[in-house]
Amino acid sequence: MLNDPETVYYQGSPGAFSEAAILRHWPGSTPVGLRTFKDVFKALNDDPQAIALLPIENAYRGPVYDVLDLLTVSPASIWAEAVQPVELALMAYGHDDISRIRRVRSHHQALMQSQVFCEEHGFVVEVALDTAGSAQELLDSREEDLAVIASPRVADIYGLKIVRSGIQDHAGNRTRFWLLSQSAIDIPSPLHKTKATIIFDVPDKPGTLVSYLELYRRTGLNLSKVESRPRPGTSFAYRFWIDIVGNPDLLDEVWHEGNSLVEWSRRLGVYPVLSE
């Protein structure tokens, strides 16, 4: 079980959406932010008991491939999925006058999720490692023509002024996160919903991918995601990533049956969905 107060690593600084997701789902835990995704995976790989929560996909801007690729070669597994609403705000140091702002800085996902707003105002965008980290940089530099895009909570943490709230392109903006660890974590799903994530390589022959995916349809399992990634070490060959929703026993049965059809595969986890 993930009991309080458990240390949970995330990528970013205090005020990051990852930290907010940790505190929302495990309010008694201790979030610990690390600088990069690689730093988080190093913590996971070095300590079998370490736990982390990392973003894997935004509802409107798609997957966080760095996390998937790092997880593929890590001994850690997925033990839960949590979804966090994402509200974005524009904030500046010492003023709330949008006419004085020429540049905006944030994590590239936040910049993509507020692209329409930034283009409408003609801002020059600058990519930072994370949303809350960009706020710390602004607090240090105090540049009047620079603003950052982050959670409204970040303004309180770093003493910034909110210039505009709700600047995300989509009102229902959300990001899903995976809880990762080498060690098993038993968490019941309040939604009574179970998912599995599998990555696999199939032979380069007609119909091999269809034959593999057909196993899930035949068993009545729902493929909620099918995506290809470049296969490491092989030019113009692809590794597939699928998410499946359904009965855990059926998921296990199909997983074993499908191994005869693939060249390589790894089940990253069979896990409960905690929020949607």
Secondary structure, 3 states (H helix, E strand, C coil): CCCCCCEEEEECCCCCHHHHHHHHHCCCCEEEEECCHHHHHHHHHHCCCCEEEEEEEECCCEECHHHHHHHHCCCCEEEEEEEEECCCEEEECCCCCHHHCCEEEEEHHHHHHCHHHHHHCCCEEEEECCHHHHHHHHHHHCCCCEEEEECHHHHHHHCCEEEEECCCCCCCCEEEEEEEECCCCCCCCCCCCEEEEEEEECCCCCCHHHHHHHHHHHHCCEEEEEEEEECCCCCCCEEEEEEEECCHHHHHHHHHHHHHHCCEEEEEEEEEECCC
